[in-house]
Amino acid sequence: MVYHLTSIPVDGWMGMAVAIFITVSGIKLVIETGNPLLGEAPDPQMVQELAERITSYQGVIGIHDLQVHNYGPGRIFASVHAEVPANSDIIASHDIIDNIEREVGTQMNINLVIHMDPVVIDDEPTNRLREQVQQIVTDIDPQLSMHDFRAVFGPTHTNLVFDIAVPPAFSLSDSELEQLIERRAKEMGSYFCVITIDHNYAYLPHN
């Protein structure tokens, strides 16, 4: 129409501009809505607040394996392992976990699921070994964290079984990290390590 009035081929250029605008807008929309669905790192402040709220309850001595899935406003799902003393009353501990799921989930508008993880805290040999291995892990990198530690004592050697949570972009490969920990653990005595490396969990900063 503009061409017939002015003899200037504006219609084609305007059509191309509209097409480019629609294409760019579509790409932006896909990126903005697709990132949460495909997976993106959770907000560190939200992760820290969630961790602090959970561990503020009496009877919870730590947490690990926190996963957060964000599908948009009001649709955040989180799961976490909450550590409780193994010698505590299981009914009472389960009641605490139920309260945390309901209260913290409501406060933060999160669909929260918590797995209760008993931790032995009243066995002196196990506690001593846990502290020694934790020191080895911390010396390698303070961002590493250890959980689910247990010691299997035998007549010739002791198996140290535990998980290591690795932060994003960690410099060592899983095998390099395992070999380094095993080498330092054997310097303590006749110990063999059975290590599970955890990835893809929300990073919980250490205080």
Helices and strands as residue ranges (DSSP letters): H 2-6, H 10-38, H 44-55, E 62-70, E 76-85, H 90-108, E 111-119, H 124-140, E 145-153, E 158-165, H 174-186, E 191-198
